[in-house]
Amino acid sequence: MTATLRQTVSTVASSMVEGASMAAALIGGAVGAYISYQLAPASWTGDVRILAAGAAAVVGAVAVDGLAELVLTPLRRLTRKTGPAARTTRPSAPAPADTLGEALVQVAVATEDDAAERAAIAAYSVDMSDAFLRDETRWRGYEDGEATFYLAPGVMLHHRCAQGQYGPRHEFTLLSSDGDEVPVTGIDQVRHQLAARAAGFPVSVPADGTTEALHTA
């Protein structure tokens, strides 16, 4: 398979996975709204029934999307194996440890690799290009499960996975060496912040420690 064909297959597969994610959320929302509307007490007015159906639609969409992610996350990882990030050859797995200390070292390394991999997979919600933030080789994982992506001197993107009401919630934050941080939900925000810094404009963010400070506690 040529590099061009491999990239095309990866792009199509990635689009299908994201389409399935969106479809799951839509189906969950529709089912939630339908069930809520049908089971609403007859004494409720039409407006109240509609409001209840809307709330149920949101809950249903989030719940079904969370369940779908259990299946879609491995598929995303599989599609990325054939993408640009797959060009870097992975080292072979280490030999079984002879001592508890060696095992601890191996698990620590695996935990860091896992954090980097999860950050790259979760980055699909920020960067759909499949060639930048979704490249796990650019992420540095830490034993606490967090990861950072070096962007430029003094600027890094930080990822952490928090537990939300309906499942894991991925949080991306742009950190600077000045101790500033900016929540990121799209790669356009990263471009805006870097452009502002390049132009010498101040970045309006609160100070809260550097990237290294987050992992030295």
Residue, then its C-alpha position, 0 to 999 in steps of 0.5 A: m500500500t502506497a503512502t498516499l493510499r494509506q493516508t487516504v484510507s486513514t482519513v476516510a476511516s477517521s471520518m467514519v469514526e467521527g461520523a459514528s460518534m456524532a450519529a450515536a449522540l444524535i440517536g441517544g438524544a432522539v431516543g431520550a426525547y421520545i421516551s421522555y415525551q411519551l412517558a410524561p404525565a398527561s397533566w403536564t402542559g405541552d410546553v412542559r413536556i417539550l422542555a422535559a423532552g429537551a432535557a432528556a435529549v441532552v442526557g440521552a445524547v451524552a450518555v450514549d456518546g459516552l458508551a459509544e466512546l468505549v468502542l470508538t476510542p480503540l477504533r480511533r487508535l487503530t486508524r491513527k496507526t495508519g496515519p502520519a503518526a504511524r511513521t515512527t517505529r515503536p521500540s519492541a516491548p521490554a523483557p519481563a522484569d526480574t525484580l519488583g524494581e524493574a517491574l515498577v520502572q516498566v510500569a512507570v514508562a508504560t503509564e507515561d506512554d499511555a498518558a501520551e497516547r490518550a492525550a493524542i487520541a483525545a486531541y481529535s476534539v481539538d484538532m481534526s487535522d490528524a497530523f499535529l496534536r493527534d501525533e502521540t510522538r509529540w506528547r510527553g506523558y507523566e505518571d499522574g496520567e497528564a501529558t504536555f505537547y511542546l508548541a514553542p519556546g515557553v509554550m506548551l499544551h497540557h492535557r488532563c482527563a477528569q471524571g465528569q458526570y457522564g464519563p471522562r472529560h478531557e481538558f486541554t490548557l495552553l501553558s506558558s513559561d510565565g505561569d499563564e494558562v488558557p483553556v483550549t477547546g479548538i486549535d484556532q485558539v492555539r493559533h490565536q495565542l501563539a500569534a498574539r505572543a509572536a506579535g508581542f501582545p499580552v496574553s490575558v490569562p491568570a498565573d498558576g504555575t508552569t508545566e514543570a510545577l504541575h508535576t513536581a508536587 
